[in-house]
Structure formats: structure tokens, C-alpha cells
Amino acid sequence: MKSPKSHRVAAAAILLSTALAIPCGKARAANPAKTAYDYLAKVIVDDENSLTAVSSFHAADDKELTPLFVALSRCSDKKKRLLATTALGQLGGAEAIAALKRQLSEDSAMAVRAAALVHLLNLEAADASILSAAAKLKDENIQCIAARSLAKASKAPQHRNLARTTLEALTKSNVTMTSSMAALGLLAMGDTTRLAGLKKLAADPQTENAVLRLLLLQIVDEKIAAGQPIAQIVVDATKRPVQTRILACRALAASSEKPVPLIFDALRKSPSMLFRIPAMNVLSEQEGSQRYLAAIAKSKLPVAPLAALELARKTPGPAVAAAVEKALAVRHPIAINHVFQRAGKDIEKLGAKADFYADPLLKFIESVEPDTNRMAHEHLLAAQATTLLADLGTPRAIGGLDKILRGRYSAITRSAAAGLLRTKNKAACPIARKLLENPYPELAAYGALTLGHFADPAAEGHFTRIITKESGHTVAELTLSSWYLLKIKKQSAQAAVQLAKLVK
């Protein structure tokens, strides 16, 4: 489990029915930074709104907030501790790791301890001594995670013995998910007697998909070669959900020495685009897939344009743009997501040399339905395309977004403005500044929040207006506005330390 990418907007903003009881007036406007801190100091201890405020801080994805999340990881509220665990796992760093280790060893809730262990593993901060101690905790879930990880992390006999003994005991658990994961852990350690039972479990139509998904994820993560038969059974189980079977394709790729023919065969047999597109995604990532991709590209299958894109990407350059445009023309949401995944990888790898994505992505944004009061899935995709273009940051990409955002107010401009929120590229700041002058408050807010993440002083006036008149604004908007204003004033790091002292 990897930490998610940055989210600039809180996921659960709650609309205030009335303004919080802090008097408005000239005194508040005189010192915006103090007003911002005073609001945060009040909301962080407010029983009704503090969880929303904490969620908003998490959304800011800001390392300066680490001291606050460390304090929250010790608070009395389990929900806040869990959220703090996730935030610390996302932020990383020595202080966050130390807090996660304390949670693993001391927290009163086993769910929090389990989450802390998972994040420590993701951060590669759980050594054999930590895993050995966790394997002895009185919680089957933690024991199973720790024992499997210990077997992978250490070859020392005492660690191998502890892992094996723990997993053997867990195979007798009354919880199918625990017993099956323990059996898979033993299979990974070389105990082939466990394979027959796991194959039977995978073939049983009554087995829950959640159980199969965990097994398959473990095969992928640990590249368990002995798990190939389990993955093959699930790939062939056409009555299973598509997502489960796609995960099985990934497990095949991780466990088999020659996965390409197996994945190609499953793709060829399936009539479902929902299966074929992600399966081709997995196929394209394997060595030796080019011959199979070429066959798909020449076929009349609906996924042919996507296969052609994979082949074009082998030689980055202008020819890729035409392939991207044809792939996007498929218009299937899964196909579009496939293109966006590829664009993201190429932009990260090639930087400005991936400018061949700019024109097709701009055309896609302009092609979505403009006249609607309801944001549909295609508009979410347009926002994703905007983020990719902002991450790309070339003059063509930024200039094209600027032109779109200066257009008539519509679902297109709303989608593009929202897409700016997720970028980590300061190249988006000039067009975000222009949004501050937009007559539509929604677009101006998107521009300000984008700038706030970069502590851009241009957004100071916007945030000041919000915090000096709370009525009509959500807790999330007030929290982020206050935090970003403190960042602009270079007082945020100190504020986080002071806010941490208020947490109980």
C-alpha cells in the first residue's frame, strides 16, 4: 500500500450553518496572521469541527504540519489518530517515523497499530527487531503482517523460525482472510504443502473477492513464484469481478517467468473492454510484449489504438502525439485512464521532452461537455488532464491551459481550474494568479488554493477576505485559507508547533 498522491482540497468539507462565534470587524482585519492562527487554535479543539479541520490539514500535504500530526497521533480520539497515522505515512521523515514507531508499540487501538505498521513498511522503516516485536502482539492482523514481512526482511534463523511459527499458528485462525494469508506466507517461505489448499480456496466461487484480492496483492508485492497457479485460477474465473481478475494478471506477471503469453491469451478470450484495457496495460509492461502488442495494434479489437500507443511510446517524439489522440478518441473511461497513466509516467521520466502530450490533452479538455451544472465523470478526467499538463509545465502546455481558463465560464473551465489543485509544479502559478481576478468565486478559490500550496503572496488578499468573514465558508475552506495565509506570512512552521500543544 503506497501513499496517495497530494490532495489540495479536503475530501469532506462541512458547510457551516452559522458563523463561528468569533467577532468580525476591523480588529480582526488589522492582523490577518493572528486572525488565521486564532481560528486554527479554536477549530483544532472544537468537538464538532476539529475532525474536518484535521482532514483539511491532511489535504494540504505539507511537511510543516508534521508536529501537529505527531501530537494528533497521541490524542484521545481514535479517528484522529488513524488520520494522523495516514498523514505521517504520507509525509515521511524522521519525526514522522518516530511517531509511527511509538504508535505501533503503544497505541491502545490495534487498528491504529496495524496502520502504523503498514506505513512503516511503506517507508522502509521497519527492521527485523520491530517486526519481531510486532509479531508477538496479541492481534492476528498485526501478527500476520509482521510475520510475513519478517520472513522477507531477514534470513537470520531466529527470525525465520519466529515467522514460521507465527504463521503456522495463524493458519488455524477462524478468520479466512487471516488463515489464507498465513498459508500464503508459508508458501512464500517454501512450504509447498500449502499450495493445494490455496488453489482450492481460489477456485471456490464462495470465496470472498476481498480475500482473493489480498492474496493476489501479496503475490505481486513479494513476487511469489509458487503463487502462479493461484493467479491463473482467478484470471480464468470469468464470473469474478474484472478488478479482481486484473489483479490476478498482475500476479501472473509477478510470479511467472513467461507471463506474456498467459496474459495475452486471457485478453484475447475476453469480450469485455473493462478487462481488455487493463490487461493490455499489464501486458505492455512486460519484457517481450512488443510482438503481441503489434498483433493487437493491427487487429480490429477496440483496444488496437491503445496497443499502437504503447508501441509509439518506445520511441518518444512527435509520432506519439498522433497515437495519443487516436487512443483518447476511443472515449472509454478506462481507455482514457490508461492514456493518462502513460502520460504521467512519461512526463515524470522525460520532463519537457514529453511535450508531445500537450496538444492531445488540451484537445481532450476542450472536447468535454461545456454546458452542464452537474460535473460528470468526463469532467473529472478533464481535471486529471489539466494536472498532467501543469506537471508538464512547458510553454505549450501552460499557454494552452491559460487559453482554456480565459474562456467562457463552463464545466470545461471549472474542470481545468480544479485540475490545478493537484499539481506540484510552480509553473502553474502564473495562470492561477489570473484566476484570482475571475468574477466567478469558484474559479478564484481554485486559483487561490493552488497558489496557497506554494505560499504565493498573490493569494494573500483572497485568504484574508475569507478568514475575516467566516459566515458562508466551510470549515475546510477556512482551515486551508488560514494555514496558507500563515505560510505566505512565513509563520506556518511556528504555528504548527503551537497548535500541537493544544491537542488533547
C-alpha positions as CSV (number, residue, x, y, z in Angstrom):
1,M,0.0,0.0,0.0
2,K,1.6,3.2,-1.1
3,S,0.8,6.6,0.0
4,P,-1.6,8.5,-2.2
5,K,-0.6,11.5,-4.3
6,S,-1.1,15.0,-3.0
7,H,-4.6,16.3,-2.5
8,R,-5.0,20.0,-2.3
9,V,-8.7,20.1,-1.2
10,A,-10.2,18.4,1.9
11,A,-12.3,15.4,1.0
12,A,-15.1,16.1,3.5
13,A,-15.8,19.8,3.8
14,I,-18.9,20.6,6.0
15,L,-20.9,23.7,5.3
16,L,-21.3,25.8,8.4
17,S,-25.0,26.7,9.1
18,T,-23.9,29.8,11.1
19,A,-20.6,31.6,11.5
20,L,-18.3,30.5,14.3
21,A,-18.5,32.7,17.3
22,I,-15.5,34.9,16.7
23,P,-16.4,38.6,16.3
24,C,-15.7,40.2,12.9
25,G,-14.6,43.7,12.4
26,K,-11.6,46.0,11.9
27,A,-9.7,44.5,14.8
28,R,-9.6,41.1,13.0
29,A,-8.6,42.6,9.7
30,A,-5.7,44.5,11.3
31,N,-3.6,41.4,11.8
32,P,-4.6,38.7,9.3
33,A,-1.9,36.2,10.5
34,K,-3.2,36.4,14.1
35,T,-6.7,36.0,12.9
36,A,-5.7,32.9,10.9
37,Y,-3.9,31.4,13.9
38,D,-6.7,32.2,16.3
39,Y,-9.2,30.4,14.0
40,L,-7.0,27.3,13.8
41,A,-6.4,27.3,17.5
42,K,-10.1,27.4,18.1
43,V,-11.2,24.8,15.4
44,I,-8.5,22.3,16.4
45,V,-10.1,21.8,19.8
46,D,-13.7,22.2,18.6
47,D,-15.6,18.9,19.2
48,E,-17.9,19.5,16.3
49,N,-15.5,20.6,13.6
50,S,-12.0,19.5,14.6
51,L,-12.1,16.3,12.6
52,T,-12.9,18.2,9.4
53,A,-10.1,20.6,10.2
54,V,-7.7,17.7,10.6
55,S,-8.8,16.2,7.3
56,S,-8.2,19.6,5.7
57,F,-4.6,19.7,7.2
58,H,-4.1,16.3,5.7
59,A,-5.2,17.5,2.4
60,A,-2.6,20.3,2.5
61,D,0.1,17.6,2.2
62,D,2.6,19.9,4.0
63,K,5.7,18.6,5.9
64,E,5.5,21.7,8.1
65,L,2.4,20.1,9.7
66,T,4.4,17.1,10.9
67,P,4.5,18.3,14.6
68,L,0.7,18.7,14.6
69,F,0.2,15.2,13.2
70,V,2.6,13.8,15.8
71,A,0.5,15.4,18.5
72,L,-2.7,14.1,16.9
73,S,-1.2,10.6,16.8
74,R,-1.2,10.7,20.6
75,C,-4.7,12.3,21.1
76,S,-7.7,10.6,22.7
77,D,-9.8,10.4,19.5
78,K,-9.2,7.2,17.6
79,K,-10.5,8.6,14.3
80,K,-8.0,11.5,14.6
81,R,-5.2,9.1,15.5
82,L,-5.9,7.0,12.4
83,L,-6.0,10.1,10.2
84,A,-2.7,11.2,11.8
85,T,-1.2,7.8,11.0
86,T,-2.1,8.1,7.4
87,A,-0.8,11.7,7.2
88,L,2.5,10.7,8.9
89,G,2.9,7.8,6.5
90,Q,2.4,10.2,3.6
91,L,4.7,12.9,4.9
92,G,7.6,10.7,6.0
93,G,10.8,11.9,7.6
94,A,12.5,11.1,10.9
95,E,9.9,12.8,13.1
96,A,7.0,11.0,11.4
97,I,8.8,7.6,11.5
98,A,9.4,8.0,15.2
99,A,5.8,8.8,15.9
100,L,4.7,5.8,13.8
101,K,7.0,3.5,15.8
102,R,5.5,4.8,19.1
103,Q,2.0,4.2,17.8
104,L,3.0,0.6,16.8
105,S,4.3,-0.1,20.3
106,E,2.0,1.9,22.5
107,D,-1.4,2.8,20.9
108,S,-4.5,1.4,22.7
109,A,-6.3,0.6,19.4
110,M,-5.0,-2.4,17.4
111,A,-6.4,-0.8,14.2
112,V,-4.1,2.2,14.7
113,R,-1.1,-0.1,15.5
114,A,-1.8,-2.1,12.3
115,A,-2.0,1.1,10.2
116,A,1.3,2.3,11.7
117,L,3.0,-1.0,10.8
118,V,1.8,-0.8,7.2
119,H,3.1,2.8,6.9
120,L,6.4,1.9,8.5
121,L,6.8,-0.9,5.9
122,N,5.9,1.5,3.1
123,L,8.6,3.9,4.4
124,E,11.1,1.0,4.7
125,A,11.4,1.9,8.3
126,A,10.5,-1.4,10.0
127,D,13.6,-3.5,10.7
128,A,13.7,-7.1,11.9
129,S,13.6,-6.1,15.6
130,I,10.5,-4.0,15.1
131,L,8.8,-6.8,13.1
132,S,9.8,-9.4,15.7
133,A,8.1,-7.4,18.4
134,A,5.0,-6.8,16.3
135,A,4.7,-10.5,15.5
136,K,4.2,-11.1,19.3
137,L,1.4,-8.6,19.7
138,K,-2.0,-10.1,20.6
139,D,-3.7,-9.2,17.3
140,E,-3.9,-11.7,14.4
141,N,-3.9,-9.0,11.7
142,I,-0.7,-7.4,13.0
143,Q,0.9,-10.8,13.6
144,C,0.3,-11.8,10.1
145,I,1.6,-8.6,8.5
146,A,4.7,-8.7,10.8
147,A,5.5,-12.4,10.3
148,R,5.2,-12.2,6.5
149,S,7.3,-9.1,6.4
150,L,9.9,-10.6,8.8
151,A,10.3,-13.7,6.6
152,K,11.0,-11.4,3.7
153,A,13.3,-8.9,5.6
154,S,15.7,-11.3,7.4
155,K,17.4,-14.6,6.7
156,A,18.5,-15.0,10.3
157,P,17.4,-18.3,11.7
158,Q,15.8,-16.8,14.8
159,H,13.7,-14.5,12.6
160,R,12.8,-17.2,10.1
161,N,11.7,-19.5,13.0
162,L,9.6,-16.8,14.6
163,A,7.9,-16.0,11.3
164,R,7.2,-19.7,10.5
165,T,5.9,-20.5,14.0
166,T,3.6,-17.4,14.0
167,L,2.3,-18.1,10.5
168,E,1.6,-21.8,11.3
169,A,-0.4,-20.8,14.3
170,L,-2.4,-18.2,12.2
171,T,-3.4,-20.8,9.6
172,K,-5.7,-22.1,12.3
173,S,-7.5,-18.8,12.6
174,N,-11.3,-18.7,12.4
175,V,-10.9,-15.7,10.0
176,T,-10.5,-16.9,6.4
177,M,-8.6,-13.8,5.4
178,T,-6.0,-14.4,8.2
179,S,-5.6,-18.1,7.7
180,S,-5.2,-17.8,4.0
181,M,-2.7,-15.0,4.2
182,A,-0.7,-17.0,6.7
183,A,-0.8,-20.0,4.4
184,L,0.5,-17.9,1.5
185,G,3.2,-16.6,3.8
186,L,4.4,-20.1,4.4
187,L,4.2,-20.9,0.7
188,A,6.5,-17.9,0.1
189,M,8.9,-19.4,2.6
190,G,9.0,-22.7,0.7
191,D,6.2,-24.7,2.3
192,T,4.7,-26.2,-0.9
193,T,2.2,-28.3,1.1
194,R,0.1,-25.1,1.4
195,L,-0.5,-24.7,-2.3
196,A,-3.3,-27.3,-2.6
197,G,-5.4,-25.6,0.0
198,L,-4.8,-22.1,-1.5
199,K,-5.7,-23.4,-5.0
200,K,-9.0,-24.9,-3.6
201,L,-9.7,-21.6,-1.9
202,A,-9.1,-19.6,-5.2
203,A,-11.3,-22.0,-7.2
204,D,-14.2,-21.9,-4.7
205,P,-16.9,-19.5,-6.0
206,Q,-17.9,-18.8,-2.4
207,T,-14.6,-17.3,-1.5
208,E,-14.9,-13.6,-0.9
209,N,-13.3,-11.4,-3.5
210,A,-11.7,-9.4,-0.7
211,V,-9.8,-12.5,0.4
212,L,-8.6,-13.2,-3.2
213,R,-7.5,-9.6,-3.7
214,L,-5.3,-9.7,-0.6
215,L,-3.7,-13.0,-1.7
216,L,-3.1,-11.6,-5.1
217,L,-1.6,-8.3,-3.8
218,Q,0.8,-10.3,-1.7
219,I,1.9,-12.4,-4.7
220,V,2.5,-9.1,-6.5
221,D,4.3,-7.4,-3.7
222,E,6.6,-10.4,-2.8
223,K,6.8,-11.8,-6.4
224,I,5.9,-15.3,-5.0
225,A,6.7,-17.7,-7.9
226,A,4.8,-20.5,-6.2
227,G,1.7,-18.4,-6.3
228,Q,1.3,-18.6,-10.1
229,P,-1.3,-21.4,-10.1
230,I,-3.5,-19.3,-7.7
231,A,-3.2,-16.3,-10.0
232,Q,-4.1,-18.4,-13.1
233,I,-7.2,-19.8,-11.4
234,V,-8.5,-16.3,-10.7
235,V,-7.6,-15.0,-14.2
236,D,-9.7,-17.8,-15.7
237,A,-12.6,-17.2,-13.3
238,T,-14.8,-15.2,-15.7
239,K,-17.5,-14.7,-13.1
240,R,-15.2,-12.9,-10.8
241,P,-15.2,-9.0,-10.8
242,V,-13.0,-7.5,-13.5
243,Q,-10.8,-5.7,-11.0
244,T,-10.0,-9.0,-9.2
245,R,-9.1,-10.7,-12.5
246,I,-6.9,-7.7,-13.5
247,L,-5.1,-8.0,-10.2
248,A,-4.6,-11.7,-11.0
249,C,-3.0,-10.7,-14.3
250,R,-0.6,-8.5,-12.3
251,A,0.1,-11.5,-10.0
252,L,0.8,-13.7,-13.1
253,A,3.3,-11.0,-14.3
254,A,5.0,-11.1,-10.9
255,S,5.1,-14.8,-10.4
256,S,5.6,-16.3,-13.8
257,E,8.9,-16.5,-15.8
258,K,6.9,-16.2,-19.1
259,P,3.7,-14.2,-18.3
260,V,3.2,-12.5,-21.7
261,P,1.5,-15.5,-23.5
262,L,-0.7,-16.1,-20.5
263,I,-1.9,-12.5,-20.2
264,F,-2.3,-12.2,-24.0
265,D,-4.4,-15.4,-24.0
266,A,-6.7,-14.0,-21.3
267,L,-7.0,-10.7,-23.1
268,R,-7.8,-12.4,-26.4
269,K,-10.6,-14.6,-24.9
270,S,-12.3,-11.8,-23.1
271,P,-15.1,-9.8,-24.9
272,S,-15.0,-7.1,-22.2
273,M,-13.3,-3.7,-22.7
274,L,-13.3,-3.4,-18.9
275,F,-10.9,-6.4,-18.8
276,R,-9.1,-6.0,-22.1
277,I,-7.7,-2.5,-21.5
278,P,-6.2,-3.0,-18.0
279,A,-4.9,-6.4,-19.2
280,M,-3.2,-4.8,-22.1
281,N,-1.8,-2.3,-19.6
282,V,-0.2,-5.2,-17.7
283,L,0.9,-6.9,-20.9
284,S,2.7,-3.8,-22.2
285,E,4.8,-3.5,-19.0
286,Q,6.4,-7.0,-19.6
287,E,9.6,-7.7,-21.5
288,G,8.9,-9.5,-24.8
289,S,5.5,-8.0,-25.2
290,Q,6.2,-6.0,-28.4
291,R,5.3,-8.8,-30.8
292,Y,1.9,-9.3,-29.0
293,L,1.2,-5.5,-28.9
294,A,1.9,-5.3,-32.7
295,A,-0.6,-8.1,-33.3
296,I,-3.2,-6.2,-31.2
297,A,-2.5,-2.9,-32.9
298,K,-3.1,-4.5,-36.4
299,S,-6.3,-6.2,-35.3
300,K,-9.9,-4.9,-35.3
301,L,-10.1,-5.1,-31.5
302,P,-11.3,-1.9,-29.8
303,V,-8.1,-1.8,-27.8
304,A,-6.0,-1.6,-31.0
305,P,-5.3,2.2,-30.7
306,L,-4.0,1.6,-27.1
307,A,-1.6,-1.0,-28.3
308,A,-0.4,1.3,-31.1
309,L,0.2,4.0,-28.4
310,E,2.4,1.5,-26.4
311,L,4.4,0.8,-29.5
312,A,4.8,4.5,-30.3
313,R,6.0,5.3,-26.7
314,K,9.0,3.0,-27.3
315,T,10.5,5.9,-29.3
316,P,9.4,9.2,-27.7
317,G,8.8,12.0,-30.1
318,P,6.1,13.8,-32.2
319,A,4.7,10.5,-33.6
320,V,3.4,9.7,-30.1
321,A,1.1,12.7,-30.2
322,A,-0.9,11.2,-33.1
323,A,-1.1,7.9,-31.2
324,V,-2.3,9.6,-28.0
325,E,-5.0,11.4,-30.0
326,K,-6.3,8.2,-31.5
327,A,-6.2,6.4,-28.1
328,L,-8.2,9.2,-26.5
329,A,-10.7,9.0,-29.3
330,V,-11.8,5.6,-28.0
331,R,-13.6,7.7,-25.3
332,H,-13.9,4.8,-23.0
333,P,-13.1,6.0,-19.4
334,I,-10.8,3.0,-18.9
335,A,-9.0,3.8,-22.1
336,I,-8.6,7.4,-21.1
337,N,-7.3,6.4,-17.7
338,H,-4.8,4.2,-19.5
339,V,-3.5,7.1,-21.6
340,F,-3.3,9.3,-18.6
341,Q,-1.2,6.7,-16.7
342,R,1.2,6.5,-19.6
343,A,1.3,10.3,-19.9
344,G,2.1,10.6,-16.2
345,K,5.0,8.1,-16.4
346,D,6.4,9.8,-19.5
347,I,6.2,13.3,-18.0
348,E,7.9,12.2,-14.9
349,K,10.6,10.4,-16.8
350,L,11.1,12.8,-19.8
351,G,10.1,16.2,-18.3
352,A,9.8,18.9,-21.0
353,K,10.7,16.3,-23.7
354,A,7.2,14.8,-23.2
355,D,5.7,17.9,-24.7
356,F,4.1,15.7,-27.4
357,Y,1.3,15.1,-24.9
358,A,0.4,18.8,-24.7
359,D,-1.8,19.2,-27.8
360,P,-3.8,15.9,-27.4
361,L,-4.5,16.6,-23.7
362,L,-5.6,20.2,-24.4
363,K,-7.9,18.9,-27.2
364,F,-9.4,16.4,-24.8
365,I,-10.2,19.0,-22.2
366,E,-11.8,21.2,-24.8
367,S,-13.9,18.3,-26.0
368,V,-15.9,17.6,-22.8
369,E,-19.5,18.8,-22.4
370,P,-19.3,22.6,-21.6
371,D,-22.9,23.4,-20.7
372,T,-23.9,21.5,-17.6
373,N,-24.4,22.3,-13.9
374,R,-23.5,18.8,-13.0
375,M,-19.9,17.6,-13.1
376,A,-19.8,14.2,-14.7
377,H,-17.0,11.6,-14.9
378,E,-15.7,13.2,-18.1
379,H,-15.1,16.4,-16.2
380,L,-13.1,14.6,-13.6
381,L,-11.0,13.2,-16.4
382,A,-10.6,16.7,-17.8
383,A,-9.3,17.8,-14.4
384,Q,-6.8,15.0,-14.5
385,A,-5.6,16.1,-17.9
386,T,-5.1,19.6,-16.5
387,T,-2.9,18.2,-13.7
388,L,-0.8,16.4,-16.2
389,L,-0.4,19.5,-18.3
390,A,0.5,21.6,-15.3
391,D,3.0,18.9,-14.2
392,L,4.5,19.0,-17.7
393,G,4.8,22.8,-17.4
394,T,6.0,23.6,-20.9
395,P,5.1,26.9,-22.6
396,R,2.7,24.9,-24.9
397,A,1.0,23.2,-22.0
398,I,0.7,26.2,-19.8
399,G,-0.3,28.5,-22.6
400,G,-3.0,26.1,-23.7
401,L,-4.4,25.9,-20.2
402,D,-4.3,29.7,-19.9
403,K,-6.4,30.0,-23.0
404,I,-8.9,27.4,-21.7
405,L,-9.2,29.2,-18.4
406,R,-9.8,32.5,-20.0
407,G,-12.7,31.1,-22.0
408,R,-16.4,31.3,-21.2
409,Y,-17.4,30.0,-17.8
410,S,-18.5,26.5,-18.2
411,A,-17.9,22.9,-17.0
412,I,-14.7,23.0,-19.0
413,T,-13.2,26.0,-17.2
414,R,-14.4,24.5,-13.8
415,S,-12.7,21.2,-14.6
416,A,-9.4,22.9,-15.7
417,A,-9.3,25.1,-12.6
418,A,-9.9,22.2,-10.3
419,G,-7.2,20.2,-12.0
420,L,-4.6,22.9,-11.0
421,L,-5.1,21.9,-7.3
422,R,-3.1,18.7,-7.6
423,T,0.0,19.9,-9.4
424,K,3.3,20.2,-7.7
425,N,4.7,22.4,-10.4
426,K,5.2,26.1,-9.7
427,A,4.8,26.6,-13.5
428,A,1.0,26.7,-12.8
429,C,1.3,29.7,-10.6
430,P,1.0,32.4,-13.3
431,I,-2.3,31.1,-14.6
432,A,-3.5,30.5,-11.0
433,R,-2.8,34.2,-10.3
434,K,-5.0,35.2,-13.2
435,L,-7.8,33.1,-11.7
436,L,-7.8,35.4,-8.6
437,E,-9.4,38.1,-10.8
438,N,-12.0,35.8,-12.2
439,P,-15.6,37.0,-11.4
440,Y,-16.7,33.5,-10.5
441,P,-15.9,32.8,-6.9
442,E,-15.4,29.1,-7.5
443,L,-12.6,29.7,-10.1
444,A,-11.0,32.3,-7.9
445,A,-11.0,29.9,-5.0
446,Y,-9.3,27.2,-7.1
447,G,-6.6,29.7,-8.1
448,A,-6.0,30.8,-4.5
449,L,-5.8,27.3,-3.2
450,T,-3.3,26.4,-5.9
451,L,-1.2,29.4,-5.0
452,G,-1.5,28.7,-1.3
453,H,0.3,25.4,-1.6
454,F,3.3,27.3,-3.0
455,A,2.9,30.1,-0.4
456,D,2.5,32.6,-3.3
457,P,1.9,36.1,-1.8
458,A,-0.6,36.9,-4.6
459,A,-3.3,34.9,-2.8
460,E,-2.9,36.7,0.5
461,G,-5.8,39.1,-0.2
462,H,-8.2,36.2,-1.1
463,F,-7.4,34.3,2.1
464,T,-7.6,37.4,4.2
465,R,-11.1,38.1,2.9
466,I,-12.2,34.6,3.8
467,I,-10.9,34.5,7.3
468,T,-12.2,37.9,8.2
469,K,-15.7,37.0,7.3
470,E,-16.3,33.4,8.2
471,S,-20.0,33.2,7.6
472,G,-20.8,31.2,4.4
473,H,-17.5,29.4,4.2
474,T,-16.9,25.8,5.1
475,V,-14.6,24.6,7.9
476,A,-12.3,23.1,5.2
477,E,-12.1,26.4,3.3
478,L,-11.4,28.4,6.5
479,T,-8.8,25.9,7.7
480,L,-6.9,25.8,4.4
481,S,-7.2,29.6,4.0
482,S,-5.8,30.2,7.5
483,W,-3.0,27.7,7.0
484,Y,-2.0,29.1,3.6
485,L,-2.1,32.7,4.9
486,L,0.3,31.7,7.7
487,K,2.6,30.1,5.0
488,I,2.6,33.3,3.0
489,K,3.4,35.2,6.2
490,K,6.2,32.6,6.9
491,Q,4.6,31.8,10.3
492,S,3.3,28.3,9.5
493,A,6.1,26.2,10.9
494,Q,5.9,28.0,14.2
495,A,2.1,27.8,14.2
496,A,2.2,24.1,13.7
497,V,4.3,23.7,16.8
498,Q,2.0,25.9,18.8
499,L,-1.2,24.1,17.5
500,A,0.4,20.8,18.5
501,K,0.5,21.9,22.1
502,L,-3.3,22.4,22.1
503,V,-4.1,18.8,21.1
504,K,-5.5,16.7,23.9
